Amino acid sequence: MLLKHSLSSRAGRLVVTVTFATAIVLVCATLATVYLRPGNIDTGRPAGELPPILYPAPDFEFTTQNGDAFTKADLNGKIWVSNFMFTSCPSICPLLTERMKVIAARVAVMDDVHLMSFSVDPATDTPAVLLDYAARYEVDHNQWSFLTGNDQAMRDAIEEGFKVSMGGPIDRNDLSSVMHGTRFVLGDQEGNIRGYYDVETDDGIDLLIHEIKLLRQAK
């Protein structure tokens, strides 16, 4: 009888311990959901304060993957995100495009947000090449523009305007040596640059989406 009572007590304690541990895990998971979700991101600013205006985005006129002219004026009234890539890049560009695709999915219901990918190799990345590249990523052409054009005009816009390194000249024998900027640029409805974001991590994308929502709420 003593042995049976001892085993019963141990079993009871084990059940209590397991139940308590399970409760702790559930509480931690709940706290993580509450405090780590995008709505509670720490921007380093007071809650609800907009990202600062850094400087105006450059004027530009380039060509989309569909062969259409695209200018800064086409962004009037829209929030926008831009990145910089080239289709023959063997290293970071596929990742950057995949990250932009994640952003595209998260802003899909926001028709006032436009995405742009500027080619740092415009001589090779013709509209036809960009169209094929966009097809590989199942891009919504109304939401996301791939842009190409005159090499010097592109360099002026990227480096002087967006203040991002374009890299180059491109060595066809060592495409991985092209060191262009990888941060994504956020712009507002008035054509101002509001920030630069490292989106290689999910936290970076969460922060960018949070800033987009702030800009939309301020309309």
N, C-alpha and C positions, 0 to 999 in steps of 0.2 A: 504493500500500500504506500509506503514511504517513497519507493522508487517511482511508482506511478504518479504520485503527487509532485515529485521533483521534476519529472519529465513534463508534466502538465504546466508547471510554473515556468519552466524554460521556454516551452512553446508559446506561452502567453507573452513572455517578455520579448520573444523574437517577433511575434506579430506586432506588438506595440512599437518595437524598434523599426521594423520595416515600414509600418504605417507612418511613423514620424518622419523617416527619411524620405518617403514618397511625398509627404506634405511639404517638406523643405524644398524638394526639387520643383514641385508645382508652383510654390511661392516664388522661387528664383526665376522660373520661366515667365511667370506673370510680370515680375518686376522688369525683366529684360524686355518684354514686349512693350511695357509702358514707357520705360526710360530710354530705350534705344531706338524706338521707332522714329522715322524722319521728322514727325511733328515736334519732337523734343530735342532736335539737334542743337548743339551749342555753336553758334556762329561767332561768338566773341563779342556780340553786340546785344543791346537790350532786346528783349523779346519783341518780335514784330517789326523791328527796325530794318529798313531796306538796306541791301548792299550798297556801298557808296558808288557814286558816279566817278569813274576813273578818268575817262576822256572819250571824245566822240570816236565812233568807229569810222574807218576811212570810206570815202566814196569809191565805188568801183563799178565796173561793168564787165561781166564775164559771161560765159556760155554754159548752160546746164547740160546734163547728160542727154536731154531730149533735143538739144540744139537751139534752145530758146535763150534769148538775152535775159540776163538777170542782173539787177542793179541794187544798190543800197535802198533805193526808193521802194523796191518791192517788199521791203521789210517794215515799212511805215505802219505803226500800230501793232506790230508783232514783237513778241519776245523771241529771241533767237539764240541758238547755240551753234558754235562753229568749231571745227577741228581741221587738222592739216595732215595730208596723207598722200601717197601715190600708189597706183594700182600694182606696180611691179615690186613693191617693197616686200622683202622676204622675212622681215622681223616684226617690228612693232605695229605696223599699219593694220594688219588683219585684226589684231587685238583691239586697236582703237576703233575700228569699224564695228566690231562686235559690241563694244561698249556703247557706241552711238546707237546701235540697234536696241540695246537695253533701254536707253533713254527714250528712243522712239516709241517703244512699247508703253512706257510709263506716261508719256504725254500724248498718247494716241487720241484721247478724247478732248484734247486742248487744241482747238483749231486756230488759236492765236499764237501758237508756238511753231517756229520753223527751224529746221536743222540744215546746216551747210557743211560740206566737206570740200575744202580748197585743195586742189592738187599742187604739190610742190614740184611736180614734173609735168608741167602743162604741155611741153613739146610732144611727149609720148601719150599723155592722157587726153586724147581727143574726145569729143562728145560720144563717139561710137564706142570707144574703149571704156569710158565711164559708164555708159549705158549697160554694157555687158557686165561690168563690175557690180553695178547696182542690182542687176538681175540676180546675181549670185547671192545677194543678201536680202532678196525679196523686199526691196525698198518701195515705200509708198512715195511716188514721185511728187505728189501734192504736198507732202510733209517734209521731204528731204531732198535737197539739191546738191549734186556734185558739180563743182565749178572748175572750169579751165579757161585759158585765154593766153594772151601775150605774156611771155616769160617775165619781161621787165615789169609789166603792169602788175603781174601776180606778186613779184618780189616786193614791189613798192607797197602793195596793199598788206601783204603778210608781215613784212619786217618793219616798215615805217608806220603802217596804220594799226595793225593788230599787235605789233611789238612782240612777234613770235619769230623764232629762227626758222628760216626756210631751208637752210642747209645748202649743200651743193658747192660747185657744180657736180652733177651726178656722174659717178664712175660706173659705166655699164658692166665693168668686170668685177665690181665689188659694190653691189647695191646696198648691202647691209651697212656700208660705211656712211650712208647719208644720215646725218644727225639733225633732223628737223624737230621743231617744238612739238611736244606731246600733250600739253595741257589744253583743255577745252575752254573756249571763251564764251561768256554769257553776256548778252546784250539786251537792252530794254526796248520799249515801244517807241522811244524817241531817238533810237540809234546810238545810245551811249553804251560803252563797255562797262560792265558792272563787276566782272571778276574773272579769275583764271582758276581752273579746277583740275586736280589730279583725279581722273576717273578710273584709274586702274584698280581701285578698291571699291567695294560696295559702299563704304562710308562716303567716298568722294561723290559717287552718283547720288546718294541720299542727300548730301549737302546741296548739290546742284539743283535737284528737284525741289528741295525746300525753298531755295532762293527763287526759283521760277514761280512757285506758288505765292510767295510774298509779292513779287512784281505783279502778278495777275490780280491779287486782292487790292492792290493800290490803284488800279485803273479808275 
